[in-house]
Each structure stands twice: as C-alpha cells, then as structure tokens.
Amino acid sequence: MAKKIIVAPLNWGLGHASRCVPIIHFLIRHNFTPIIASDGDAFVFLQKEFPTLEVLELPSYNISYAKNLKFGLLFQLPKIVKAIKLETKCIDRFVVNNQDVVGVISDNRFGVRSEKVPSVYITHQIHVLSGIFTFFSSRIHQSIIKKFDECWVPDSKENLLSGKLSKTKNKTLNLNFIGALSKFKKEELPIKNDVLIILSGIESQRERLENRLLKAFKNTSQKVVLIQGKIEKNQQKKVLGNITIYNYLLSKELERAINQSEVIICRSGYSSIMDLAVLKKKAFFIPTQNQSEQEYLANYLKRKKSAPFCQENNFTIAHLQELKNYNGVFCQENNLKKELLRLF
C-alpha cells in the first residue's frame, strides 16, 4: 500500500505553493505519494505542476485585502478562524477515510494537521512582524507551531535569508532548519533578457505594480520579460514593443527565464528571495506596501549589501544603477535529507 502524505500550502500569492514543489519532489523520490491540498490559485498552480497527483480542495479563507493589510486582516479574524476550523475537519475526515495517509505537511495553513498522523508545519516566520502587535502575533503563531509534531524552517541555522524572522530562544519549539527551499537549479546559460520582472501577490497591488513597471520600461531599448503571475486556464503571451508578457510560466520555463536574465525585479517575498539565492542572481526588490515582512526583508538584505530596493511609487529605471554596489543574494539550496521523513 502506498504511503500518502498531504501537502497543503496557504493560498497567499504563489509563494507558499511554489516552495512546496521541492517538498513534493522530495517525497516522490523517497517513495511517498503526495496529495495536493489547497484552494484558489495555489491549488490550480500545483495541479498544473503535478497533473497526475491526487488532490483535495480545502475551504478558502476568502480574505479580502484592504489598503492597510494589518487592520484589514484583524477585522476578518472571525472569518479566518471559521475557515481554519473547517479545514481541520476536512483533513480529519480525509485521514479517517484514507488509511494509507501517513502524514500531513502544512505550509502556513494553521488548521491542516491531524491527531491521527504526524503533522509538520513549514514557516520561516517564528516571529510575525505586525508593528506594535508583533509580540502578540508572534506568541500566537508560536502557540500554533507547538500544535504540530515538528516545524521545518526553510533557512540555514545562521538565518542567512530570513534574519530575525526565524531567530528564537524558545526551546519548546521543535524546529528543524532545512535550508533554502527552491524548485530551481542554477544553470550557466547565455543571457537573453536584460530585465526579468516577476509579479505575484494580491490584487490590486499586483496589477498596480505591473502598470507602473510597464510604463517605466516601455520607452527603453532593453529587452524585458514580464511574468504577470496570473494563473489562468491557458498560458498566454503578448509583445508590447521591447516587452514580452506572459500571464504565467511553470517551473521549468521560469527557471530557464531567470537563468537567462541579467537582472530580476520582484517583490521581496520570502519564496522569491530563496529562489534568487539558489540561482545566485542579482535582484532589485519592490516590497508590497504595508506588508511588514516584505519591508523588513528588503531592508535586511539591503543592510547586508545583498540587494537594493525602493517603494513602488518611487521606482524609475535609474534605480537599477544601484545594483553595481550590491553583491547579490546567495545561499545553498535546500538540505532535504531522508532523516526528515522519520516522522512518517
């Protein structure tokens, strides 16, 4: 009988789903059968990446995104708590009805765990930055982490990429640092693109940044490729002067595009940072406004002289000249060893 493990990323942009790709490949290599569990774009993305795998659609949090992200989420807490309870029931029901399920791996889905099989939680945010509420949000998140059998932290023990987000003196958390999680491999390919823009995240912030960058690059002679990060039924491509636009690229196509590009422009989301670190690419970051984690990571990497950044309202092509003063984002790829699977 095949040993099955549920892999469930949070549907928040594509970052959580993207970093689950190497986890899924890791499980397959060691003779486990992953079951994809999520909702929305994350669910669709992983179905496209792994069309032969069994899937389980989970209840959606149905979060609407206010201009002030922190307060917007605060007011939606009752709805989020309800969704967490529903996904816990969904997982429990599935585990009971499928005796070949031997474990659960949740990437930041609070309710995706089971008392019946070992449950692992993936996060780089042991500390959740939320301004004046940081102490409380961090304590709440750590109390959630304790409900799982183990927490896998996608960074080095030296916290090279996540900085203070993954540093803790809390000895009660069962943490296992697994290195940078990326679905990509470094290849030495001829450079074909001057600039590769990778968009992701929540609307309308994603669309607003796209429009600003299209306006900034439309009159340049540079060869620019823009990935919208919109997971739709069919892949689409269009050309606007010197800019080639794709609605999305799947992993192998995106890996090749990054390897063939001189400079990457993207949000300072943690999954994007891990990908660029593994591929050893120079990047310019534009953090999502009012998203404390992305703002912290952009500042942290700038202080380390790894990468420059600016707020989206201030971006001009001239900012890319700053890259010559930065070293790039570098880190070894994941440290996914067979011993990690001892729980299952």
C-alpha positions as CSV (number, residue, x, y, z in Angstrom):
1,M,0.0,0.0,0.0
2,A,1.3,3.4,-1.0
3,K,2.2,5.8,1.8
4,K,0.5,9.1,1.2
5,I,1.3,12.5,2.7
6,I,-0.9,15.5,2.4
7,V,1.0,18.6,1.3
8,A,-1.0,21.8,1.9
9,P,0.3,25.3,1.1
10,L,-1.5,28.5,2.1
11,N,-3.2,30.3,-0.9
12,W,-1.5,33.7,-0.5
13,G,0.1,34.6,-3.8
14,L,2.1,31.7,-5.2
15,G,5.0,31.7,-2.8
16,H,3.8,29.0,-0.5
17,A,2.7,26.7,-3.3
18,S,6.0,27.4,-5.2
19,R,8.2,26.3,-2.2
20,C,6.1,23.2,-1.8
21,V,7.3,22.0,-5.3
22,P,10.7,20.7,-4.0
23,I,8.9,19.2,-1.0
24,I,6.6,17.2,-3.3
25,H,9.6,16.0,-5.5
26,F,11.5,15.1,-2.3
27,L,8.6,12.9,-1.1
28,I,8.2,11.2,-4.5
29,R,12.0,10.4,-4.6
30,H,11.6,8.6,-1.3
31,N,8.6,6.5,-2.4
32,F,5.8,8.6,-0.7
33,T,2.7,9.6,-2.7
34,P,1.9,13.3,-2.2
35,I,-1.7,14.6,-2.1
36,I,-2.0,18.2,-3.1
37,A,-4.4,20.1,-0.7
38,S,-5.1,23.8,-1.1
39,D,-7.5,26.3,-2.7
40,G,-7.6,29.1,-5.3
41,D,-4.5,29.9,-7.4
42,A,-2.2,27.8,-5.2
43,F,-4.4,24.8,-5.8
44,V,-4.5,25.4,-9.6
45,F,-0.8,26.0,-9.8
46,L,0.2,22.8,-8.1
47,Q,-2.3,20.8,-10.2
48,K,-0.6,22.2,-13.3
49,E,2.8,21.3,-11.9
50,F,1.7,17.8,-10.9
51,P,-1.3,16.8,-13.1
52,T,-1.1,13.1,-12.1
53,L,-1.3,13.6,-8.3
54,E,-4.4,13.2,-6.2
55,V,-5.9,16.4,-5.0
56,L,-8.0,17.7,-2.1
57,E,-9.6,21.1,-2.3
58,L,-9.7,22.9,1.1
59,P,-12.0,25.6,2.3
60,S,-10.9,29.1,1.3
61,Y,-10.1,31.8,3.8
62,N,-11.8,34.2,1.4
63,I,-9.6,37.1,2.6
64,S,-10.3,40.5,1.1
65,Y,-7.4,42.8,1.0
66,A,-7.8,46.3,2.5
67,K,-5.3,49.2,1.8
68,N,-4.0,48.7,5.3
69,L,-3.2,44.9,5.3
70,K,-2.7,44.5,9.1
71,F,-6.0,46.1,10.1
72,G,-7.8,44.5,7.2
73,L,-6.8,41.1,8.5
74,L,-7.7,42.0,12.1
75,F,-11.3,42.7,11.1
76,Q,-11.5,39.4,9.2
77,L,-10.3,37.2,12.1
78,P,-13.7,35.6,12.8
79,K,-13.9,34.5,9.1
80,I,-10.4,33.2,9.1
81,V,-10.9,31.3,12.4
82,K,-14.0,29.7,10.9
83,A,-12.1,28.6,7.8
84,I,-9.3,27.1,10.0
85,K,-11.8,25.0,11.8
86,L,-13.4,23.9,8.5
87,E,-10.0,22.8,7.1
88,T,-9.2,20.8,10.3
89,K,-12.5,18.9,9.9
90,C,-11.8,18.4,6.2
91,I,-8.3,16.9,6.9
92,D,-9.6,14.7,9.8
93,R,-12.4,13.4,7.5
94,F,-9.9,12.6,4.7
95,V,-7.4,10.9,7.0
96,V,-10.2,8.7,8.5
97,N,-11.4,7.7,5.1
98,N,-8.0,7.1,3.7
99,Q,-6.0,4.7,5.8
100,D,-2.9,5.0,3.6
101,V,-2.3,8.6,4.7
102,V,0.7,8.6,7.0
103,G,1.3,12.3,7.5
104,V,0.5,15.9,6.9
105,I,2.7,18.8,5.8
106,S,1.2,22.2,6.1
107,D,2.9,25.4,4.7
108,N,1.3,28.1,7.0
109,R,-2.2,26.6,7.0
110,F,-3.0,26.7,10.7
111,G,-5.8,24.1,10.6
112,V,-4.1,21.5,8.4
113,R,-3.0,18.9,11.0
114,S,-4.2,15.7,12.4
115,E,-4.1,14.0,15.8
116,K,-4.1,10.6,13.9
117,V,-0.9,11.0,11.9
118,P,2.3,13.1,12.3
119,S,1.9,16.7,11.2
120,V,4.6,19.1,10.1
121,Y,4.4,22.8,9.8
122,I,6.6,24.9,7.4
123,T,7.3,28.5,8.1
124,H,10.2,31.0,8.2
125,Q,8.2,33.3,10.4
126,I,8.8,32.3,14.0
127,H,8.4,36.0,14.7
128,V,5.4,37.6,12.8
129,L,6.0,41.3,12.3
130,S,2.9,43.4,12.8
131,G,4.1,46.7,14.1
132,I,3.0,47.4,17.7
133,F,1.3,44.0,17.7
134,T,4.5,42.0,16.9
135,F,4.9,40.5,20.4
136,F,1.3,39.2,20.4
137,S,1.2,38.0,16.8
138,S,4.5,36.1,17.3
139,R,3.2,34.5,20.5
140,I,0.0,33.4,18.8
141,H,1.9,32.0,15.8
142,Q,4.3,30.1,18.2
143,S,1.4,28.6,20.0
144,I,0.1,27.3,16.7
145,I,3.5,25.9,15.8
146,K,3.5,23.9,19.1
147,K,0.4,22.0,18.0
148,F,2.4,20.3,15.2
149,D,4.9,17.5,15.7
150,E,7.7,19.4,14.0
151,C,8.4,22.8,12.3
152,W,10.5,22.9,9.2
153,V,12.2,26.3,8.8
154,P,13.3,27.0,5.2
155,D,16.6,28.7,6.0
156,S,20.0,28.0,7.4
157,K,20.7,27.7,11.1
158,E,22.5,31.1,10.7
159,N,19.3,32.7,9.5
160,L,21.0,34.0,6.4
161,L,17.9,34.8,4.4
162,S,15.2,35.4,7.0
163,G,17.2,37.3,9.6
164,K,15.3,37.9,12.9
165,L,12.1,36.3,11.5
166,S,13.4,32.8,12.2
167,K,15.6,33.6,15.3
168,T,14.3,32.4,18.6
169,K,15.4,31.4,22.1
170,N,12.1,29.5,22.6
171,K,13.4,25.9,23.3
172,T,9.8,24.5,23.3
173,L,9.5,24.8,19.5
174,N,10.6,21.6,17.7
175,L,12.4,23.5,14.9
176,N,14.4,21.8,12.0
177,F,16.3,24.2,9.7
178,I,16.1,22.7,6.2
179,G,17.9,25.3,4.1
180,A,16.5,27.4,1.3
181,L,13.6,25.8,-0.4
182,S,13.6,26.4,-4.2
183,K,12.3,24.4,-7.1
184,F,15.1,25.8,-9.3
185,K,18.6,24.8,-10.2
186,K,21.4,27.1,-11.2
187,E,22.5,26.8,-14.9
188,E,25.1,28.7,-16.9
189,L,23.0,29.8,-19.9
190,P,23.6,32.7,-22.3
191,I,21.9,35.9,-21.1
192,K,19.0,36.8,-23.4
193,N,17.0,39.2,-21.2
194,D,18.2,42.5,-19.8
195,V,15.5,42.5,-17.2
196,L,13.0,39.9,-16.0
197,I,10.1,41.1,-14.0
198,I,8.3,38.5,-11.8
199,L,5.0,39.7,-10.3
200,S,3.0,37.9,-7.7
201,G,0.8,38.6,-4.7
202,I,-2.6,40.0,-4.0
203,E,-4.7,42.2,-6.2
204,S,-4.9,45.2,-6.7
205,Q,-1.3,45.6,-5.5
206,R,-0.1,43.2,-8.2
207,E,-1.9,45.0,-11.0
208,R,-0.8,48.4,-9.8
209,L,2.9,47.4,-9.8
210,E,2.5,45.8,-13.3
211,N,1.1,49.1,-14.7
212,R,3.9,51.2,-13.1
213,L,6.7,48.9,-14.4
214,L,5.2,48.7,-17.9
215,K,5.1,52.5,-18.1
216,A,8.7,52.7,-16.8
217,F,10.2,50.3,-19.4
218,K,8.1,51.0,-22.5
219,N,10.5,53.5,-24.0
220,T,13.8,51.8,-23.2
221,S,15.9,49.7,-25.6
222,Q,16.3,47.0,-23.0
223,K,14.9,43.5,-23.6
224,V,12.3,43.0,-20.9
225,V,10.3,39.9,-20.0
226,L,7.3,40.3,-17.6
227,I,5.6,37.4,-15.8
228,Q,2.2,38.6,-14.6
229,G,1.8,35.8,-12.0
230,K,-1.8,35.2,-13.1
231,I,-2.7,31.5,-13.1
232,E,-5.3,31.1,-15.8
233,K,-6.6,28.2,-17.8
234,N,-4.3,28.7,-20.8
235,Q,-0.8,30.2,-21.0
236,Q,-0.8,33.5,-22.9
237,K,2.0,35.6,-24.5
238,K,1.9,39.0,-26.0
239,V,4.6,41.5,-27.1
240,L,4.4,45.3,-26.4
241,G,7.5,46.8,-28.2
242,N,10.5,45.6,-26.2
243,I,8.5,43.9,-23.5
244,T,7.3,40.3,-23.8
245,I,4.5,39.5,-21.4
246,Y,3.4,36.0,-20.1
247,N,0.4,35.5,-17.8
248,Y,2.4,32.7,-16.1
249,L,5.3,30.3,-16.5
250,L,5.5,26.9,-14.9
251,S,8.6,25.9,-13.0
252,K,10.9,24.7,-15.8
253,E,10.1,27.6,-18.1
254,L,10.6,30.1,-15.2
255,E,13.8,28.5,-14.2
256,R,15.2,28.9,-17.7
257,A,14.0,32.5,-17.9
258,I,15.7,33.5,-14.6
259,N,18.9,31.8,-15.6
260,Q,18.9,33.7,-18.9
261,S,18.2,37.1,-17.4
262,E,20.7,39.7,-16.2
263,V,18.6,41.4,-13.6
264,I,15.4,40.3,-11.7
265,I,12.8,42.7,-10.4
266,C,10.2,41.3,-8.0
267,R,8.6,41.6,-4.6
268,S,10.7,40.8,-1.6
269,G,8.5,37.8,-0.7
270,Y,10.5,35.1,1.0
271,S,9.9,32.4,-1.6
272,S,11.2,34.8,-4.3
273,I,14.3,35.5,-2.2
274,M,15.0,31.8,-1.7
275,D,14.7,31.2,-5.5
276,L,17.1,34.0,-6.3
277,A,19.6,33.0,-3.6
278,V,19.8,29.4,-5.1
279,L,20.1,30.8,-8.6
280,K,22.7,33.4,-7.5
281,K,21.0,36.2,-9.3
282,K,21.2,40.0,-8.8
283,A,17.8,41.3,-7.8
284,F,16.0,44.6,-7.3
285,F,13.2,44.3,-4.8
286,I,9.9,46.3,-4.5
287,P,8.2,45.3,-1.3
288,T,4.4,45.3,-1.0
289,Q,3.4,48.4,0.8
290,N,2.2,47.9,4.4
291,Q,3.3,44.3,4.4
292,S,5.7,44.3,7.3
293,E,7.5,41.0,6.4
294,Q,8.4,42.1,2.9
295,E,9.5,45.6,4.1
296,Y,11.7,44.0,6.8
297,L,13.3,41.5,4.4
298,A,14.0,44.2,1.8
299,N,15.7,46.4,4.5
300,Y,17.6,43.4,5.9
301,L,19.1,42.4,2.5
302,K,20.0,46.0,1.7
303,R,21.9,46.2,5.0
304,K,23.7,43.1,4.1
305,K,24.6,44.6,0.7
306,S,22.8,41.8,-1.0
307,A,20.2,43.7,-2.9
308,P,18.8,47.2,-3.2
309,F,15.1,48.1,-3.0
310,C,12.7,51.0,-3.3
311,Q,9.0,51.6,-2.7
312,E,6.9,51.1,-5.8
313,N,5.8,54.8,-6.0
314,N,9.4,55.8,-6.3
315,F,10.6,53.3,-8.9
316,T,12.4,54.5,-12.0
317,I,14.8,52.7,-14.3
318,A,17.6,54.8,-12.9
319,H,17.3,52.8,-9.6
320,L,18.8,49.7,-11.4
321,Q,22.1,51.5,-11.4
322,E,22.3,50.8,-7.7
323,L,22.8,47.1,-8.4
324,K,26.5,47.6,-9.1
325,N,27.0,48.3,-5.4
326,Y,25.5,45.1,-4.2
327,N,26.8,41.5,-4.1
328,G,23.6,39.6,-4.9
329,V,21.6,37.2,-2.8
330,F,23.4,33.8,-2.3
331,C,22.6,30.7,-0.3
332,Q,23.0,27.0,-0.6
333,E,19.9,25.1,-1.8
334,N,17.7,23.0,0.5
335,N,19.0,20.4,2.9
336,L,16.2,17.9,2.4
337,K,17.6,14.7,3.8
338,K,15.9,11.4,4.2
339,E,16.1,11.7,8.0
340,L,13.4,14.4,7.8
341,L,10.9,11.7,6.9
342,R,11.5,9.7,10.1
343,L,8.2,11.0,11.5
344,F,6.3,9.2,8.7
